Structure formats: C-alpha cells, structure tokens
Amino acid sequence: MTEIYIQDFSVASRLGMDVTSTRETLTAGHLIRPDTPFDLLDGSTTLAAALPEALAPDLAGRTRTNRILSHLLKPIEAGLDALKGQYGAHRIGTIIGTSTTGIEEGVAPLEDRLKSGTWSQDYVFSDQELGDTAAFLAQQAGVDGPAYTVSTACTSGAKSMTSAARLIQAGIIDAAICGGVDSIARLTLNGFNALDSISPVACLPFSANRRGINIGEGGALFLLSRTPSAYRLAGWGESSDAYHMSSPHPEGVGAETAMRQAMQMGGISAGQVDFIHLHGTATPLNDAMEATMIHRLFGDGPPCASTKGSTGHTLGAAGAIQAALNLIAMDAEVYPGHVFDGEYDPDLPAIRLSVPGERPHKPLEYILSASYAFGGSNIALTLARG
C-alpha cells in the first residue's frame, strides 16, 4: 500500500493563529478558553472560541470561511510550489471539509429580502454552496486537480485527509492540499442551542459539571504526497453506525470499529499508541460513549485529551485541527493538554487525561485522533513519525 506523507501543514485556532504560536501555547501549558460571548435567540448566552476579526483584509468581500482558508494557505505556499514543480498543478487535488461555508454572510441579505421582498445586489448565493470552499482554495492555490468539499458535520476535516490519501493511492493525483475549515455562524449557534447542546460557560469535557459545547472557528491545511517526510498519515478507519440522528451509540460500537481499523492499517496494537486525541465535546452523551469505548479498548492506558476546552468545537474543522495539534505535539514532545475543571465525572469509566504542558517520557511515535458526527459518522486517524 502506498504510504502517505505529510509534507507541510498550517493551523489556526483559539490556541494560536499559526504553527509557531500554537506550539508555544501547547508547550507552555497556557489555559486558553473560549471567551467570546454570543447572544442566542432564546435570550440566553454562550461563549465561543473566536479568531481575531482581521483576517485576510485583501479579501474583504469574501466569506469569513474563505478568509480563514486564505490565512491558512500562506504558510504552506512554499511547500505547495515545490509540489507543483515536482508533479504539475494538474496533478494536485483540493479536498476540504467544512459545514458553515458562507451561511453567516447569507443572514443579513435574507433579513433584507424578508423586509423588502428582493435580494440585495451584492448577495452571492454560491458563497453558501458547500463546494465553494474547495473551489476557492483551488483557485487561490493555483492547482487544477480534482477539487471537492467533504461535509459530514464534525468528521469533515478528518475525512478530507483520508479522501485525499485514497486519491493519491489510486493514482488519480500525486499530491493534495486538504484539511478543514469552519467559521462561527449564528444559524449554527442557535441550531445547537435548539438541541440543548450549547453551554453558557466555557465547556468542560468529561467533567461531572459539563453542560455542552462551545462553538469555535479555525482550520488546518495539509500537503500530502508519496514523498517520504518527517510525518505520515499511517492509517485510518471510518464507519457509519447510523444509530441516531444526533446521539452517538451509547457503547461506541461504530467509534470502536473506526479506531480498530485505524490501528490495523497503521500496523500497531493498542499498546503502541502513545496518545489519544479525543473528540470530547463536553456533551453528556458523547463523553459517556467515548470514555466507555476508550476504557474498553485501552483501559486507563495512554494519555488522552480533548482540546475542545480550548479551541471550542470547530465542527467541520475539528478533525483537521486535531491532526495539526498532534503533529505539533510529536515535534515538540508535549501532550496536547486536556482543559477542564479537574472534576472528572465519577460515573464514567476511568481514562487517563493529560494536563496542559505535560511532557511524555519518550518520543511520541503514534497518535490516534478521533472524530464523531451526527448521523453516526465516525473516523479515526493514526498519525506517525515518517
């Protein structure tokens, strides 16, 4: 099987706007929390993990999601140029995971239409199409290979990476720019609030006091190819248990299937896993399912963490951001820290949670990263040293 290597990557989240600042935050163990207040339609409020407002000012007319993409593209342009020179732009694909696209930019025009009966002249419906993110990035990157968007809710970012890897393995492309991106949108915030999933305070994954999620924004991009490099996408597993529209299978049957497949493809056993990056949304059902499944597979073995206590739940970008944090963790030899109130839910099976700034006793060789989504979509990635 063709090995898939990660040539370069970028990341932006509440933990840092680039790889360097994110690394500094992780190694210093800074307690970054969602702290941007948002008013919801029912009169309640929540906190979100928002990025700075000034993003890609040269693209003021584009959606915030695409401005985040442009921000993420700049740090990897040199690596992308090298791939273009090696393979040609027509052999490089663009696969992006997202869920919000330009939905926030459609709110004001819709309000105007409801008042006036007509759409404003500057309203562009295609900005809200899911395919817009991939098309925009391909154009910005100057590549001509297959370009499409993956939108499977919170597994989108991770699935974009496996989709790109399969295209390379099939010989359809030689390299890919892939990852995930999402921006905060009021429709999304109020939608999750309608599901009673939004927390009014900073979220607390696996805590006895957890009250739900905080929405975050950001993304991560990766350059994949067959050329050996420092890190590789060693394996992956995907499943769809279709247990419920919004609730996970309580025993994590599909999640376990995905994780076992990721380890099998990566050629490792449970005992070789150095760290597990949990989905960890801080909702009662997700955390209960995940703790149950992880304890069943690993006992209280390798350190685990959900970074959503810092980044918020970045939805379609979540799996990609986790993957980027894992690469930084391997390079810096530090565990991504689990941020909560320290009161682990005693009703959950015991798992070992890392603390911010904690360093491993040996180099991190294999990291498992998990993402789960509405409709029973599950994915796990095995990231490894090259």
Number of C-alpha atoms within 10 A of each C-alpha: 5 13 16 25 25 24 22 20 25 24 33 25 25 24 27 19 19 17 21 12 13 21 21 16 19 24 20 13 19 15 16 17 23 24 17 14 14 14 14 16 13 9 6 12 16 23 23 31 27 21 21 8 8 8 17 16 11 9 12 11 9 16 21 25 28 25 21 23 29 19 19 24 22 13 17 18 15 12 14 26 15 11 22 18 10 12 13 16 20 15 20 29 27 27 30 37 37 31 29 24 26 26 22 19 19 16 14 12 19 16 12 13 13 11 10 10 10 11 15 13 7 8 13 15 12 11 20 18 15 21 20 20 32 25 19 19 22 23 13 14 20 15 22 16 20 19 23 22 24 25 20 23 21 27 31 30 37 34 31 31 29 23 17 30 26 15 17 23 18 11 11 15 20 26 34 28 29 31 37 36 33 29 29 24 22 15 15 17 22 18 14 17 21 13 9 13 19 25 23 19 19 27 32 29 33 31 20 17 17 23 21 24 30 32 27 29 27 34 33 32 30 26 25 28 25 17 14 13 15 13 19 22 21 24 24 27 24 24 19 18 16 16 17 11 11 13 15 27 18 15 15 23 18 23 28 23 18 25 27 20 20 25 25 17 15 20 12 16 10 16 10 14 20 20 26 28 26 26 26 28 29 31 21 19 15 23 24 21 21 28 23 19 21 24 16 16 15 15 16 16 19 19 21 26 26 29 28 31 27 27 29 30 28 31 32 35 32 36 36 34 26 29 29 23 24 26 23 23 24 23 15 16 20 25 30 32 27 29 27 24 16 15 13 19 17 10 8 17 18 17 22 18 24 22 18 21 20 18 18 16 8 9 15 23 16 21 26 26 27 30 30 32 22 18 17 22 24 30 29 33 32 27 27 23 19 15
